[in-house]
Amino acid sequence: MTTTIQKCLALFVAFSIGAASGSLMARGARQSQPVAEDMSQATNAAFRDGLHLGRLDAEKRAEPHVSVGRWNTDSDRKSFSAGYHVGYKQENYAMQRQQ
């Protein structure tokens, strides 16, 4: 009878380790997705414009081309560029995950 208990205990431990490692791997995959470092940019029009155009270029599998000339001020150009790179990386990541 003790061998039956030992087998059950061994199966329980193996199952627990498998479930825990699967959970950690899933969490690691979610955390490795690129995200905007500064979420306060979400309301910045230049950042959102860059985010949108970066995603479109990645969907078309086009090489990155940041057209900052669309914006007049240096701060808007920096925001656009940051948004573009974030959008491009996010879309590339999403497309790689689907393959």
C-alpha positions in Angstrom: 0.0 0.0 0.0 2.9 2.4 0.7 4.1 2.0 -2.9 0.6 3.1 -4.2 0.8 6.2 -2.0 4.4 6.9 -3.1 3.3 6.6 -6.8 0.4 9.0 -6.2 2.6 11.4 -4.4 5.2 11.3 -7.2 2.5 11.9 -9.8 1.1 14.8 -7.8 4.6 16.4 -7.5 5.3 15.9 -11.2 2.0 17.4 -12.1 2.5 20.4 -9.8 5.9 21.1 -11.2 4.6 20.8 -14.8 1.7 23.2 -14.1 4.0 25.7 -12.3 6.6 25.7 -15.1 3.8 26.1 -17.8 2.4 29.0 -15.9 5.8 30.7 -15.6 6.5 30.1 -19.3 3.2 31.7 -20.3 3.8 34.7 -18.1 7.3 35.1 -19.6 5.9 35.1 -23.1 3.4 37.8 -22.2 6.0 40.0 -20.5 8.4 39.8 -23.4 6.0 41.6 -25.8 7.3 45.1 -26.5 5.2 47.8 -25.1 5.4 51.6 -24.9 7.7 52.5 -22.1 5.8 55.7 -21.3 2.0 55.2 -21.4 1.4 58.9 -20.9 2.2 59.1 -24.7 -1.1 57.4 -25.4 -2.8 60.8 -25.6 -0.1 62.4 -27.6 -1.3 62.8 -31.3 2.2 62.6 -32.8 3.0 59.4 -30.8 -0.4 57.8 -31.8 0.2 58.8 -35.5 3.6 57.2 -35.4 2.2 54.1 -33.7 -0.4 53.7 -36.4 2.0 54.2 -39.3 4.5 51.9 -37.8 1.9 49.2 -37.5 0.8 49.7 -41.1 4.4 49.5 -42.4 5.0 46.3 -40.4 1.8 44.8 -41.7 2.9 45.5 -45.3 6.3 44.0 -44.3 7.9 47.3 -45.5 11.3 48.4 -44.2 11.0 51.0 -41.3 10.7 54.5 -42.7 10.1 57.2 -40.1 8.8 60.3 -41.8 9.1 62.8 -39.0 8.7 65.7 -41.4 5.0 65.4 -40.9 5.4 67.2 -37.5 6.6 70.7 -36.9 8.2 70.7 -33.4 11.2 68.7 -32.2 9.1 67.2 -29.4 6.4 66.1 -31.8 9.0 64.6 -34.1 10.5 62.6 -31.2 7.1 61.5 -30.1 6.2 60.4 -33.6 9.5 58.5 -34.0 9.0 56.8 -30.6 5.5 55.8 -31.5 6.5 54.5 -35.0 9.2 52.3 -33.5 6.8 50.9 -30.8 4.1 50.2 -33.4 6.5 48.6 -35.8 8.0 46.4 -33.1 4.6 45.4 -31.7 3.1 44.5 -35.0 6.2 42.5 -36.0 6.0 40.7 -32.7 2.3 39.9 -33.2 2.9 38.6 -36.7 5.8 36.4 -35.5 3.6 34.9 -32.8 0.9 34.0 -35.4 3.3 32.0 -37.5 
